[in-house]
Amino acid sequence: MNTRTDHAPTPRDIAARCGTPVPGGTCTAPAETAPMRPTPYDRHEWEDAVLHFAFPSSVRYVALMLAHYAGPAGHLPAGGMQHTGRMSERTGLGPERVRNSMRLLERAGFLWRPARDPLNGSRVRPITLTMPPARARGELPNTGEVPA
């Protein structure tokens, strides 16, 4: 008896996973918008990485607000606290500063948002808080040596 709950991937699953699918289910190119989650989300590690990154204070403030409202997996659902108006109201920062802060966090790899839906561009997109690769965070690679 097969107890697997997995299902065969749909064309939408394949497109989301690998970019442009071709007949036969193979990919022509990697997806550009696939989130990179090198390590599971840990709020304290994420906040520490943000605070040690060379961000202006307003970006760190927005990041800490996002972490406060994110779920245990670092996810904020669509239409949530990340709405520019709500963030502006809660932080006291102007809407443009909030938008710029979110863009900087996204470019640095600290958050991921799906691409804008051209049919519903004004919808507030969900956000997943992510840890950028160690090199982007300015950390040296771990050699595995234990200090004496």
N, C-alpha and C positions, 0 to 999 in steps of 0.2 A: 504494500500500500504506500503510495507516495503522499507524504505529508508536507511537501514543500509548498510554501505560500507564494513563491516567486511566480511571475508571469513572463511571458515572452516580451521582449522590448517592442514597443510601438515605434513607428517612425518619429514621433515627437520625442520619445526617450532617446533614440539614437541621435537626433539632431541636437538635443540639449547636451548630450555627453561628448560628442565628437565633432561638432561643426557641421559641415555640409555632407549629408549622406548621399551615396550613389546607389544604384540598383544592386542588390545583393547584401546591403547592410554595412558596407565598409565606409570609411570616412576619407574625404579628400584632404581635410586639414583639421587640426585641433580646434576646438571651440575657443573663441577669444574671451567669452564671458563666463567660462566655467570657474567657480570659486576654487581657490587653492587653500585647503585647510591642512597645512603641514602638521599641526598638533591640535589636539582637542582644545576647545575653548576653556580657559580658566580665568575667571574674572580678575583675580588678584595679579596673575602674571600679565594679563592684557593691560590692566591699569598701570602696572609698573613699567611695562614696555613703552606705553604712551607717554608717561611722565619723564622717561629718560630719553625720548626722541626729541630732536631739535624743533619742536613745534612752538609757535607763539602761545601765550597763555590762553587766548580765546579758543584755540583749537583743543587744547588740553581740557578746558572747561566743557566744551561740547562733547568731547569724548567721554568724560566722566559722567555726564548726564546720560549719554547713550548706554553706558555700562550699568548705570543705576536702574534704568527701565528695561534692559534686556532680560530675556528669560535665561534659565540655567545653561542653555546651549549657545547663548550669545545672539539670540534671534529677536528682532523686533518685527512684528507682523505689519503688513501693508496698512497704511492709514493710522499708524500708532504715533508714539511720542516724537518720532523723527520728523513730523510735519514741521516745516519751517516756522509757521506761525506759533505753534505750541512751544517749540524750542526757543524761539525769540522771547516769548512771554515768560517762560520759566527761567531763562538765563539772564534776561535783561540786555542781550546782545541784539543788534539790528538783524533783520532778515537776511540781508546780503552777507553779513559776517557769518551767520549760521550756515548759509549755503556754501560759502568759500571754505569754511572749516570742514564741512562734510566732504567736499571735493578733495581737500588736502589729505584727510584721513583715508579716503578711498585710494588716492594715488600712491600713498605710502604703504598700502596693503593692510591697513587696520580695519577696514570694513569692506564688504562686498554688497553690491546692489545689482539686481538684474537689469538688463537694458530696458530703456523706456519703451513702453508699448505705444506705437505710433497712433493707435486708435483711441487710446485713453491716456495721453501724455500728462495730464494734470493729476493723475492718481499718485498718492504717496506710495512709493515702492517699499517693499520689505527690506530690512537690513540684517546682515549677519556680520557680527564682529569676528575678525580673523586676526591671526598672528602672522605678520610678514616673515619671510625667511630670515634666519639669524643674521646673514650678511647685511640685509636691508636695515635691521635694527641696530647695526653697528657692533655686533658681538663677534668675537674671534671664534673660529671653529674649535670645538672641544677635541683635544688630543687624546683624552681618556686617561691622562696622567693624574695621579693624586698628589697634591702638594705634600712635601715632607714636613 
